[in-house]
Amino acid sequence: MQKFKAMKFHKEGYTSLALTVLFIFIINAVADYYNAPEVLKWIIYIISAFLFLVIVQFFRSPIRKIVVDENVVLCPADGKVVVIEETEETEYFKDRRIQVSIFMSPVNVHVNRNPISGVVSYFKYHPGKFLVAWHPKSSTDNERTTVVVKKANGVEILFRQIAGALARRIVWYVKENDAVVQGQEFGFIKFGSRVDLFLPLGTEINVKIDQKVVGGKTVIARF
């Protein structure tokens, strides 16, 4: 028998849920007030239920038991691996790194989690465009945040939240000099996008292209 997965509603969804409930109340009240045809009322009921369920599932936040391991890089988000390649990181390291990118569709959990424990040595928010998340220039041209965390042994990992065509709201909970714990939330992206990781050359990558991954659970890489 499949185990029940504990779930909660994420705090970033309260406003969206309140607006959705208000909209549902208004359109149903208008339909009743003007005595709309029964068929139209049922269409409105179905649309109302659909909107409510969409918001609830999008802002769901599963309660996960995270096993902290300083020798691994945990996945920062639920989704699918869409990029694994050696590339030039031009903002902070300014050298060659291994990039691993995870695409989050609208049906994925959108909590973003720290891939490693350490201290935030760099943070910057970049306003930008809203290209589709799989566009080659989305990592450098889209609205995004850049976070660098330094482990106790001095190794640094860079990761980015990247907005997409639908994801136009990036939320972050960290700043420079914060101590962060592997697997804990560092942010949230509304309505689908991607997270990029930049790892040192020689890092052992533990995932493959098109692999489905789980935030705080899947091991992306090993040191």
Secondary structure, 3 states (H helix, E strand, C coil): CCCCCCEEECHHHHHHHHHHHHHHHHHHHHHHHCCCCHHHHHHHHHHHHHHHHHHHHHCEEECCCCCCCCCEEECCCCEEEEEEEEEEECCCCCEEEEEEEEEECCCCCCEEECCCCEEEEEEEEECCECCCCCCCCHHHHECEEEEEEECCCCCEEEEEEECCCCCCCEEECCCCCCEECCCCEEEEECCCEEEEEEECCCCEECCCCCCEECCCCCEEEEC
